[in-house]
Amino acid sequence: VKQLCQGELIQLFNRDDSIYSMSQYETICIHKTGVLFACACYSGTHLATQNEENAMNSYNFGIHLGKLFQLVDDYLDLFGSQKDLKKDPLQDIANGDITLPIIVLYDSLSDSSKETYHQAKKSIHNFKDYLSDALDSSIKTKCLEIIAKALDQADTGFVSSTKEQLLLSKIKSEIVKRCDGL
């Protein structure tokens, strides 16, 4: 719970900031969504197997699974539809949250383009217009590459049981399916 709160506070205190690094973003993902998924994976495995080693392996997998989920959710916030999200698109942007596509976009900008970014960010309406022009297929592709890397990292946390691997792999696949066709 402490880590969940820390992640939320980091995000809250950085809300509406110009930008933060990929490293800071990953810390937020791990502390918020990663820890939430990790606790769920740990608890379920521990209750089912009474095996601490398997439960810790599940916890580690959950960290990666939660990070993967957050990356996909952030990607869909900009590139998905309301149907994909089950919420209004651009909600994270409206809340002032810095998300994966925003960081990728910002990192791709020249210094003069960064000034335009900062000017647009002063108004949510202007920023949404700016994003509709600035987000292109290269940003989308780079985000999908980062998601693919997170998908590979999730495999490193798998538990030893083949049955557990199969179940967790199905969960992982469902998360990634949300990006299909975008």
Protein Blocks (a to p, Z undefined) as FASTA:
>chain_A
ZZmmmmmmmmmmmgoiabdcfklmmmmmmmmmmmmmmmmmmmmmmmmnopaklmmmmmmm
mmmmmmmmmmmmmmmmmmmcfklnopaehklmmnopacfklmmmmmmpcfklmmmmmmmm
mpmklmmmmmmmmpcfklmmmmmmmmmmmmmmmmmmpcfblklmmmmmmmmmmmmmmmgo
ZZ
